[in-house]
Amino acid sequence: MKLFLFIEYFCISVLALCILSFLLLLIFARKNKGSAPSLVNSGDSTRFTVLIPARNESRVIEDNLKAILHSRYPRENLKVYVIVESVDDPTVEICSRYEGVEVFYRRDLSKAMKGYALDECVKDIFARREVSDAFVVLDADNVVAPDFFSKMSDAYAAGYDAGAGRRNNKDWNSSVVSSASALTFSAINTLQNKPKSDRGMNVMFSGTGFFVSYRVLSELGGWPFASLTEDYEFSSFAVCSGLKTVYVEEAMYYDEQPTTLSQSIVQRTRWVRGFFHVRRAYGKARRELARRSPKSRDVVVMKLGTVPLLAFAFDCILYIFSALAFMIAAAVTRSSGVGFYLNRLLFVATLIYLVIILFTVFLFKKEGDAIDITDKNKFKTVLYHPFFLSTYVISAVRCLFVKDRWEVIEHTSGKK
């Protein structure tokens, strides 16, 4: 029991440090309030090259193309490239129905991740000396809102190197898994990107639905971000390289989330593995940035935000598994203390469950009418979300056994 009490005191100390870090972050944010970015009407003058990696995505690509070509944006300022691997892909025939859509066939199929597909296409565009103002990256299952490109054009015209749109969900009501998964991006939109952007800080690029200026990729010679989470890799690069990025809240686009827990775990395994890979890869660059600009807002948030959040998650996991292990050991050896450990376990687990429920209710409140979810499914998601987050433990364990490869996430033909 002494060992368990030591672990308990240790976990409480870590929790106190995490809470202190979050409080310092809130104080820092309040002292560094700025004004929201001023994005004036650009007159829809930005020339966009749209890149859509779409290997075997014939079930969803048509909705994407229709949304792009029927958007309220001049067709002459949009050039769309759909990236495939084979002429036999049914996606090719669908693309042939739409004017202004070109199919790009990959050449090096030994590199299977999305980042390599984007890199091949961008380099080919440079080789052909095709010029535009900015690249927009979309997934095959995305559906953009009618004014998506107009709002992105305003951000580009305001001088930003890159801009992240507002990621929404196509299938809020398909299952509690899809709605719980979508809340991840609600949190990124509401709790990270918006407050950061309002204070002139760099934002997080999640998935797709963003633009990068032609100049930036031209200087890089392509798209050199090919990790499992190339979006997070680009986000890290933007911070460390001093790019000027912005969250374009009114540039809405819709994404599709997995509807089954097994598919969601596969997806989040990639996220977790990619996150730590990028953290290692950009560790030196982050340390150099911190040395060069110790009072930078991005540096302060980097120190006070991500690490304490990870520490908090591992702290909760350590405590719960320790209590469970000691309780099982006491039961097996028939020693005293089973009730003690059980009470501790139930108390902490219930507390965490209630805190996450309150957090979920807060997210739904912040999202308001922007999301299309029934009251019934919202209620079910609120109750389910804590269990969903707990399965990140399974994803973390899978990381130890899964190689760095892209695992397919099946998409449906669900429409927004």
Long-range contacts (C-beta under 8 A, 24 or more apart in sequence): 1-326, 1-337, 1-340, 3-326, 4-322, 4-323, 4-326, 4-341, 7-318, 7-319, 7-322, 8-319, 8-322, 8-344, 11-315, 11-318, 11-319, 11-322, 14-311, 14-312, 14-315, 15-312, 15-315, 17-308, 17-311, 18-308, 18-309, 18-311, 18-312, 18-315, 21-304, 21-305, 21-307, 21-308, 22-304, 22-308, 24-304, 25-300, 25-301, 25-304, 25-305, 28-297, 28-300, 28-301, 28-304, 29-195, 29-199, 32-199, 32-297, 33-198, 33-199, 34-198, 34-199, 34-200, 35-198, 36-197, 36-198, 37-155, 37-158, 37-160, 37-197, 37-198, 37-200, 37-246, 38-158, 39-151, 39-154, 39-155, 39-157, 39-158, 39-246, 39-248, 40-154, 40-157, 40-158, 41-154, 42-150, 42-153, 42-154, 42-156, 42-157, 42-158, 43-153, 44-73, 44-74, 44-77, 44-149, 44-150, 44-153, 45-77, 45-153, 45-157, 46-77, 46-133, 46-134, 46-149, 46-152, 46-153, 46-156, 46-157, 47-77, 47-79, 47-131, 47-132, 47-133, 47-134, 48-77, 48-78, 48-79, 48-132, 48-133, 48-134, 48-135, 48-136, 48-149, 48-152, 48-153, 48-211, 49-79, 49-81, 49-125, 49-130, 49-132, 49-134, 49-135, 49-136, 49-214, 50-78, 50-79, 50-80, 50-81, 50-135, 50-136, 50-138, 51-81, 51-83, 51-118, 51-121, 51-122, 51-135, 51-136, 51-137, 51-138, 52-80, 52-81, 52-82, 52-83, 52-138, 52-139, 52-140, 52-142, 53-83, 53-114, 53-117, 53-118, 53-139, 53-140, 54-82, 54-83, 54-84, 54-91, 54-140, 55-83, 55-84, 55-85, 55-89, 55-91, 55-117, 56-89, 56-91, 57-91, 57-140, 57-141, 57-411, 58-89, 58-90, 58-91, 58-94, 59-411, 59-412, 59-413, 60-140, 60-141, 60-256, 60-411, 60-412, 60-413, 61-91, 61-94, 61-95, 61-140, 62-94, 63-143, 63-413, 63-415, 63-416, 64-138, 64-140, 64-141, 64-142, 64-143, 64-144, 65-94, 65-95, 65-98, 65-101, 67-142, 67-143, 67-144, 67-145, 67-146, 68-138, 68-144, 69-98, 69-99, 69-100, 69-101, 70-146, 71-144, 71-145, 71-146, 71-147, 71-148, 71-149, 71-150, 72-146, 72-147, 72-150, 73-147, 73-148, 73-149, 73-150, 73-153, 75-99, 75-100, 77-149, 78-149, 79-130, 79-132, 81-121, 81-125, 82-140, 83-117, 83-118, 83-120, 83-121, 85-109, 91-140, 111-226, 112-405, 112-406, 113-226, 113-227, 113-228, 113-230, 113-405, 113-406, 114-230, 114-406, 115-223, 115-225, 115-226, 115-227, 115-230, 115-233, 116-226, 118-223, 118-225, 118-230, 119-222, 119-223, 119-224, 119-226, 122-217, 122-222, 122-223, 123-221, 123-222, 126-218, 126-221, 126-222, 131-214, 132-214, 133-213, 133-214, 134-211, 134-212, 134-213, 134-214, 135-211, 135-212, 135-213, 135-214, 135-217, 136-210, 136-211, 137-208, 137-209, 137-210, 137-211, 137-212, 138-208, 138-209, 138-253, 139-207, 139-208, 139-255, 140-411, 141-170, 141-255, 141-256, 141-411, 142-208, 142-209, 142-253, 142-254, 142-255, 143-170, 143-253, 143-254, 143-415, 143-416, 144-209, 144-252, 144-253, 144-254, 145-251, 145-252, 145-253, 145-254, 147-250, 147-251, 148-251, 148-252, 148-253, 151-248, 151-250, 151-251, 152-211, 152-248, 152-251, 154-248, 155-211, 155-246, 155-248, 155-251, 156-211, 156-213, 158-246, 159-244, 160-213, 160-244, 160-245, 160-246, 161-212, 161-213, 161-215, 161-216, 161-238, 161-243, 161-244, 161-245, 162-205, 162-210, 162-211, 162-212, 162-213, 162-216, 162-234, 162-238, 162-243, 162-244, 162-245, 162-246, 163-210, 163-211, 163-245, 163-246, 163-247, 163-248, 163-251, 164-193, 164-203, 164-204, 164-205, 164-206, 164-209, 164-210, 164-245, 164-246, 164-247, 164-248, 165-209, 165-210, 165-248, 165-251, 165-252, 165-253, 166-209, 166-247, 166-248, 166-249, 166-250, 166-251, 166-252, 166-253, 166-370, 167-206, 167-207, 167-209, 167-253, 167-255, 168-252, 168-253, 168-254, 168-255, 168-370, 168-371, 169-254, 169-255, 169-256, 169-257, 169-371, 170-254, 170-255, 170-256, 170-257, 170-414, 170-415, 170-416, 171-256, 171-257, 171-259, 171-412, 171-414, 172-371, 172-372, 172-373, 172-377, 173-372, 173-373, 173-374, 173-377, 174-259, 174-414, 175-259, 175-260, 176-377, 176-380, 176-381, 176-384, 176-388, 177-257, 177-258, 177-259, 177-260, 177-261, 177-264, 177-388, 178-256, 178-257, 178-258, 178-259, 179-257, 179-373, 179-377, 179-378, 179-381, 180-381, 180-384, 180-385, 180-388, 180-389, 181-257, 181-258, 181-264, 181-267, 181-388, 182-255, 182-257, 182-371, 183-360, 183-363, 183-381, 183-385, 185-255, 186-363, 186-366, 186-367, 186-371, 187-363, 189-247, 189-249, 190-363, 190-366, 190-367, 193-247, 194-247, 194-249, 196-247, 196-301, 197-246, 197-247, 197-249, 199-297, 200-297, 201-297, 201-298, 201-301, 202-235, 202-238, 202-239, 202-243, 202-245, 202-298, 203-235, 203-245, 203-246, 203-247, 204-232, 204-235, 205-231, 205-232, 205-234, 205-235, 205-238, 205-245, 206-231, 206-232, 207-231, 207-255, 208-253, 208-255, 209-251, 209-253, 209-255, 216-243, 227-274, 227-277, 227-278, 227-281, 228-270, 228-271, 228-273, 228-274, 228-277, 228-404, 228-406, 229-270, 229-271, 229-274, 229-275, 229-277, 229-278, 230-274, 232-274, 232-275, 232-278, 233-274, 233-278, 233-281, 233-282, 236-278, 236-281, 236-282, 236-285, 236-286, 237-282, 239-286, 239-289, 239-298, 239-302, 240-282, 240-285, 240-286, 240-288, 240-289, 252-370, 254-416, 256-411, 256-412, 256-414, 258-409, 258-410, 259-412, 261-388, 261-391, 263-409, 263-410, 264-388, 264-391, 265-391, 265-394, 265-395, 265-398, 266-407, 266-409, 267-407, 267-409, 268-391, 268-392, 268-395, 269-395, 269-398, 269-399, 269-402, 269-407, 270-406, 270-407, 271-395, 272-392, 272-395, 272-396, 272-399, 273-399, 273-402, 273-404, 276-399, 277-404, 313-392, 316-348, 316-352, 317-393, 319-348, 320-345, 320-348, 320-349, 323-348, 352-386, 353-386, 356-385, 356-386, 356-389, 357-382, 357-383, 357-385, 357-386, 360-385, 360-386
